[in-house]
Amino acid sequence: MSTNPLRIVTFNFLPIAFNLVSQWIQRNGHKHVLAVTTPGPLSRPTPQYKGIVENAPRQVDVLVTTRLRTVAAPLIRALEPDLIVCFSFPYRITPELCAIPRFGAVNLHPAVLPAYRGPNVFRPFYDGSPTFGATLHWIAEDYDTGNILSQRSTPMPEVVTLNTILPVWGPLMAQTLAEGVERALAGEPGAVQDDSLATYAAPFTEADMWLDLSEPQRVLQRKMTALSFGNADQIKVMVENEPFKVVALELLPSQELAAEPGSCVARSEDSLTVQVGDGLARLQVEPLAAV
């Protein structure tokens, strides 16, 4: 990697993504000359950007905009950056922007490309992918299609919760970023993605939000985990023809089926113990209007 400090512009809307890149910049003695964030398009707002505005280091200038061509591009050009690093941003970084930095523009994608291109980074967990990971790639015209500079993956744990994936995922993404930037600075073109292996990480649908109590405990747990990031107030379940919003799910020790999957075997003021495909689960619930 270059021994001289790099002038870096970042593009993020999620605070967790901003923090990962910002910490990498600080650790390596580079200069974070601008952080670009956005409230997002009206059709897909990203209110999380406020966390970046409120908590960014005082020495980092923050630009909040939805206009990359007319507002962001002139400012970035004036700053003469060496590199753009994008991680979690709802707008396409245009070729015009990518051409401004001396070393170009890269994107950190939290999946093992070409699988799971697209915005829903928790789709692999919902689907039960055998692995999860991260990819750093050159930014291309289409989302998540650029040549791969670095990539890391790890087996999906048997128990998929935020506590089992985030402590692994974060360091893995940081390693991927560091390795990929080193190759970018060396002028490496990266590996072309095999489009025949590409899949799309589609946003969760209304149907995805409904838990199916005929499924096994671990499947329900991983889906609950995936849905809880950004969709926590939309997870639903139907128990004996009565709809509920699901606030939390707890797996109970497996035992022989005591009832048909979907049956309620115990009830309290705010929880239901239900039979699922291979055991019992306790759901913390709230009433939901009939659907």
C-alpha positions in Angstrom: 0.0 0.0 0.0 1.1 3.6 -0.6 3.2 5.0 2.2 1.8 8.4 1.7 -1.6 9.3 3.3 -4.5 9.0 0.9 -7.2 11.6 0.5 -10.4 9.6 0.7 -14.0 10.4 0.1 -16.6 8.0 1.4 -20.2 7.3 0.4 -22.5 5.7 3.1 -25.9 6.0 4.6 -25.7 3.4 7.3 -23.7 4.5 10.4 -22.3 1.0 10.9 -20.9 1.1 7.3 -19.5 4.6 7.8 -17.9 3.6 11.1 -16.1 0.6 9.5 -14.6 2.6 6.7 -13.8 5.7 8.9 -12.0 3.5 11.4 -10.0 1.9 8.6 -9.0 5.4 7.3 -7.9 6.4 10.8 -5.9 3.2 11.5 -3.9 3.7 8.3 -3.2 7.4 8.8 -5.2 8.5 5.7 -7.2 11.7 5.4 -11.0 11.5 5.4 -11.6 14.6 3.3 -15.3 14.2 2.8 -18.2 11.9 3.9 -21.1 11.9 1.5 -24.4 10.7 2.9 -28.1 11.1 1.9 -31.7 10.9 3.0 -32.2 8.7 -0.1 -34.9 8.8 -2.8 -38.5 9.5 -1.8 -39.4 5.9 -2.9 -36.7 4.4 -0.7 -35.8 6.8 2.1 -32.7 6.2 4.3 -33.3 8.1 7.6 -30.3 6.2 9.1 -28.0 8.9 7.5 -28.8 11.1 10.5 -26.6 8.9 12.6 -23.6 9.7 10.4 -24.3 13.5 10.6 -24.6 13.4 14.4 -21.6 11.2 15.2 -19.0 11.7 12.5 -15.6 12.9 13.9 -15.4 16.7 14.0 -12.5 16.8 11.6 -14.6 15.0 8.9 -16.7 17.3 6.7 -20.1 15.7 5.9 -22.1 16.4 2.8 -25.8 15.5 2.8 -27.3 15.5 -0.7 -29.5 13.7 -3.1 -27.8 15.4 -6.1 -24.5 13.7 -6.9 -23.9 15.3 -10.3 -24.7 18.9 -9.5 -23.7 19.1 -5.8 -21.3 16.3 -4.9 -19.2 16.1 -8.1 -18.0 19.7 -8.1 -17.1 19.6 -4.4 -15.3 16.2 -4.8 -13.4 17.5 -7.8 -12.2 20.5 -5.8 -10.9 18.3 -3.0 -8.7 16.3 -5.4 -9.1 12.9 -3.6 -7.0 9.8 -4.3 -9.8 7.3 -3.8 -13.6 7.0 -3.4 -14.8 4.2 -1.0 -18.5 3.4 -1.1 -20.2 1.0 1.3 -24.0 1.1 1.6 -25.2 3.9 -0.6 -28.6 4.0 -2.3 -27.5 5.9 -5.5 -25.3 4.7 -8.3 -21.8 6.2 -8.3 -21.6 7.5 -11.8 -18.6 7.1 -14.2 -18.1 10.9 -13.9 -17.6 10.6 -10.1 -15.4 7.5 -10.5 -13.1 9.3 -12.8 -12.3 12.1 -10.3 -10.0 10.3 -7.8 -6.4 9.5 -8.8 -6.9 5.8 -8.0 -10.6 5.5 -8.9 -13.6 4.3 -6.9 -14.3 1.0 -5.1 -17.3 -0.5 -3.4 -17.4 -2.8 -0.4 -20.3 -5.2 -0.9 -21.3 -7.3 2.1 -21.8 -10.5 0.2 -19.8 -13.0 -1.9 -20.2 -11.7 -5.4 -21.5 -12.4 -8.0 -24.1 -14.0 -5.6 -26.4 -11.6 -3.9 -25.9 -8.5 -6.0 -28.3 -5.8 -4.8 -29.5 -3.9 -1.8 -30.6 -6.6 0.7 -27.5 -7.6 2.5 -29.5 -9.9 4.9 -31.0 -11.9 2.1 -28.3 -14.6 2.3 -29.2 -15.2 6.0 -32.9 -15.4 5.2 -32.3 -17.9 2.4 -29.9 -20.1 4.4 -26.9 -19.6 2.2 -24.0 -21.9 3.1 -21.6 -19.0 3.4 -21.6 -15.2 4.0 -18.8 -12.7 3.5 -17.8 -9.6 1.7 -16.3 -8.3 -1.6 -14.4 -5.2 -2.6 -14.8 -4.4 -6.3 -14.2 -1.6 -8.7 -17.4 0.4 -9.3 -18.9 -0.2 -12.7 -22.0 1.1 -14.6 -24.3 -1.5 -13.1 -24.7 -2.2 -9.4 -22.2 -4.7 -7.9 -20.8 -5.9 -11.2 -17.3 -4.4 -11.2 -14.1 -6.5 -11.2 -13.3 -8.1 -7.9 -10.3 -6.8 -6.0 -10.7 -8.9 -2.9 -13.1 -11.3 -1.3 -13.5 -13.3 1.9 -16.2 -15.7 3.0 -16.9 -17.9 6.0 -19.3 -20.8 6.7 -22.8 -19.8 7.9 -23.1 -20.7 11.6 -25.7 -23.2 12.6 -27.3 -20.6 15.0 -27.9 -17.4 13.0 -28.4 -14.4 15.3 -26.9 -10.9 15.3 -24.6 -12.0 18.1 -23.2 -14.9 16.0 -22.8 -13.1 12.7 -21.9 -9.5 13.4 -18.7 -10.2 15.4 -17.5 -12.3 12.5 -18.8 -10.2 9.6 -17.4 -6.9 10.8 -13.7 -8.0 10.9 -14.1 -10.0 7.7 -15.4 -6.9 5.9 -12.5 -4.8 7.3 -10.0 -7.3 6.1 -11.6 -7.4 2.6 -11.5 -3.6 2.4 -7.8 -3.4 3.4 -6.7 -6.2 1.0 -8.7 -4.8 -1.9 -7.5 -1.2 -1.5 -3.9 -2.4 -1.5 -4.6 -4.0 -4.9 -6.4 -1.0 -6.2 -3.5 1.2 -5.4 -1.2 -1.2 -7.2 -3.3 -0.8 -10.3 -4.6 -4.3 -10.4 -7.6 -4.7 -12.7 -9.3 -7.3 -10.6 -11.1 -10.5 -11.5 -14.1 -10.3 -13.9 -17.3 -11.6 -12.3 -19.0 -14.6 -13.8 -22.5 -13.3 -14.6 -23.8 -16.9 -15.0 -23.4 -17.3 -11.2 -25.1 -14.0 -10.3 -28.1 -13.9 -8.1 -30.1 -10.9 -6.8 -30.5 -9.9 -3.2 -34.1 -8.6 -3.6 -35.8 -6.6 -0.9 -38.0 -8.6 1.4 -41.5 -8.9 0.2 -44.7 -8.7 2.2 -44.9 -12.5 1.9 -41.4 -12.8 3.3 -42.5 -10.9 6.4 -44.8 -13.7 7.5 -43.2 -16.5 9.6 -44.2 -20.0 8.6 -44.6 -22.0 11.8 -44.3 -25.3 9.9 -40.6 -24.6 9.3 -37.9 -25.9 11.7 -36.7 -23.9 14.7 -33.3 -22.9 13.1 -35.0 -21.7 9.9 -37.4 -19.5 11.8 -34.5 -18.1 13.9 -32.4 -17.2 10.9 -35.4 -15.6 9.1 -36.3 -13.6 12.2 -32.6 -12.4 12.4 -32.6 -11.4 8.8 -35.9 -9.6 9.0 -35.1 -7.8 12.3 -32.5 -5.6 10.6 -34.6 -2.7 9.1 -37.9 -4.6 9.2 -38.4 -5.3 12.9 -41.8 -3.7 13.0 -43.1 -5.7 10.1 -42.6 -9.3 11.1 -45.8 -11.1 11.4 -47.3 -14.6 12.1 -50.7 -16.3 11.9 -51.5 -18.5 14.9 -54.8 -20.4 14.8 -56.2 -17.9 12.3 -55.3 -14.9 14.5 -52.6 -12.4 13.1 -49.8 -11.0 15.4 -46.8 -8.8 15.0 -43.7 -10.7 16.2 -41.4 -8.7 18.5 -39.0 -11.5 19.5 -38.6 -15.3 19.0 -37.1 -17.7 21.5 -36.4 -21.3 20.7 -37.4 -23.8 23.4 -35.6 -27.1 24.0 -36.6 -29.6 21.2 -39.0 -32.3 22.1 -41.4 -34.6 20.3 -44.2 -32.8 18.5 -46.9 -32.0 21.0 -49.3 -30.6 18.5 -49.7 -29.7 14.9 -47.2 -27.0 13.7 -48.8 -23.6 14.1 -50.8 -24.6 17.2 -50.6 -22.5 20.3 -49.8 -24.6 23.3 -49.5 -21.8 25.9 -50.4 -18.2 26.0 -49.7 -15.2 28.3 -50.5 -11.5 28.0 -47.7 -10.7 25.5 -46.4 -14.1 24.4 -47.4 -17.3 22.6 -45.7 -20.7 22.9 -46.3 -22.4 19.6 -45.5 -25.7 17.9 -43.2 -25.3 15.0 -41.9 -27.8 12.5 -39.5 -29.6 14.9 -40.2 -28.2 18.4 -41.5 -25.3 20.3 -40.9 -21.5 20.1 -42.0 -18.7 22.3 -43.1 -15.6 20.4 -43.3 -12.2 22.0 -46.2 -10.7 20.1 -48.5 -7.7 19.8 -52.0 -7.6 18.4 -52.3 -7.0 14.6 -55.4 -5.9 12.8 -57.1 -8.7 10.9 -55.8 -9.3 7.4 
